[in-house]
């Protein structure tokens, strides 16, 4: 069993470290089952009901990054982490991914919970999900939800903004270059060999010109 998901979440319930990210490591359920177990919609209906009725059930927007077993970054939007403790002070952590029609159980922690799932398989899922929805048996249950954009998305936006800034700086540099009638290209007007001033007033100048008179010093090029 070596396939793990890593969740990076803020911990607003920790007043001393509310702005720091905490890493939560969870075992992929594909190490236990051949496919990810599906969670029935009724489970979330009961969770929602308990959120409204009981203070020890709570919802916190705090997830900032999810990394899969192959170091892949996931869009954090469809994910939730259930984090609870029962009356016997046993910890439960479940990572779930939601779609419009269903939700799947993706990963879990701590290791003791994984051993229980290995031994009892789907029976363990049914019993524990029922326990999580029993307010009398739970000391607390917190549902962690996504908060804003993921760290990976924020980094991508910073890279895009930096690229746009570099592009803008380059455009500003071009605007400041010597030009003819506002066009962005290097100065190709002739230079007087006598006074060394650039003669930009000559219309239609091209490299075939061999003779001109400097409007500044009157010098005539032969």
N, C-alpha and C positions, 0 to 999 in steps of 0.2 A: 504494500500500500504506500505508494509514493506520489500520487497525484493530488495536488493541493490547490485550492483557491486562496488567494490573499485579498482580504478586504481592508481598505484604508478608510477609516472613519473618524470624524470628530467625536469628542466625548463631552457634550455640553453639560452632562450631569456631574462632571468633574470640574468644579469651579476653579481649581488651581491649574488645570491643563485644558481648559475648554477650547482653546484654539490650536491645540496640537493634535496631529493625526496618530491614531493607534492602529497597529496592524493586527488583524485577526486572521488566523490560519485555519482553514477548514478542509477536511478530507472530502474528495470527490466521491459521490455515491456510486460512480461507475466502478469504483474499486470494490464495491459490495454487490451491486446489482448490474445486470447486463445493460439496462437502460435506466434513465432517471425516472423515479416514481412520480406519478401524477397526483396532485392534491385537488380534491373536490372543491368546487366553489363554496359549498356550505361551510367549510372550515373558515374561510375568510369572512363569511357573513356572521358567524359566531364571534370571531375576533373583533369585528367592527362593533357588534353589539356590546361586547365587554369593554371596549374602549370608551363607549359612552356611559356605561353604568358603573365602572370601577376605577378608582384613582390609581391602583397599582398596575393598571394596563395603560400603556402610553405609546405615543407615536412621535418619533424624532427624525427630522430631516438632517442627516449627518454623513451619509456615504459619499466619498469623494473619488474612490478608485476601486476597480475590481480587476484583478489579474488572474488569468486561468492557468491551468497546469503547464501549458506550453509557452508561458510568458506573454500570452496575448492579452491586450487591453480590451475590455468590454465596455459597451455603452451602458452607463449606470442606470439609465431611466427605468428599465423594467424589473429592477431587482429590489428585494427586501431581505433584511437580515433579522430574524427573530432571535431575541436574546432574553432568556428567562431563568428564573430560579424557583424551584419548588419548595414546599414546606420543609423538606429534609435538606435544604441548601445544596441541591444538585443543580449544576449549570446545564443549560440547553442552548445551543446555538445552531440555527438552521438558515442556510442561504437558499432563497427561492427566487425563481425567475417567472415573471407573469407574462401572459399573453392575453389577448382579448377574450379567449374562450376558456383558458385553463391556466394552471400554475404547475410548475414542476419543482420537485425537491432536488437541489443540485449538490449541496455539500453540508457537512455537519461537523461539530466539535462539541465537547472535548474527546480525546481518544477513548475514554471509558464508554461514551455513547456509541462510538463506532463498533466497539466489541459487542455491545448489546444488539446492534443491528445485524452484525455478522451472524450472531447466534440465532436470533429470532426473525430476521428478515422482515417481511411486510407486517407481521403481527406486531413487531416493535413500533413500526410507523403508526399504526392505528392507535395503539395504546398511548403513545407519547403525544400525538396530536390531540387526542381527547384530553390528556392531562393539561396541555397548554391552554385549553379552553375552559378549564375548570377553575374559576376564581378562588374557590375555597382551598385548592391544593397548591396554588401558586403564590409565592411571596411577591413576585413582580414579573411582568412580561413587557418588554419594550420592542416595538417594531421600528427598526432603523430603515429609513427611506433615503433616496438620493437627495443631495443638496446641490442645486445649481448644476453647473457643468463639471464634468470629471476633470481630474488633474491632467489627464492625457489630452482632452479637448482644449483646456486652457493653454497648455504648452504649444499645441498646434496653432492656436490663435495668435500667440506671441510670435511664433515663427512667421506667420502670414503678415502680421502687423510690421515686423522688422523688415520683411521683404518689401512691403509697400513703402515703408519709410526710406529704405535704400533707393527705391525707384524714384521717389519724390526728390530726394537729395540730388540724384543724377539729373533729373529734369531741371532743377534749380541751377545746377552747375552749367547746363547747356544754355539756360537763359542768360547767364552772366558772361558767356563767351562773346568775343567780337562777332558781329553779325551784320548782314545787309538787309534792311527793311524787315527786321524782326525774324528772319528765317534762321533756323538753327543749323548753321554749318560754319566751319572755320573761315576766317577772313582771307579772301584771295585778291583783295584790291592791291594795286601796285604801290610800291614804296619809292618815294623820291630819293634818288641817290645823293642829292645835294643836301637836303634838310632832314632826311630820314623820316618824314611824316607820311602817314598812309593816305593815299588819295582815293577816297571812297565815292567822290562825286561823279566819277566817270561812269556813264551808263553804258551797259552792254559790253563791259570789259571782259575780255577773254585772253587766253595766252597768245593769241596771234597778234595782239597789239605790239608794235615796235616803237611807236612814237607818241609822246604825250607831253603836255606842259603842266608843270606843278602849279596849282592854284595858290599855293602859299608863298613860294619864293620866286616863281616865274621861271625856274630852270626848265629847259626843254631837253627831253631825252631824244637822242638821235638814233 
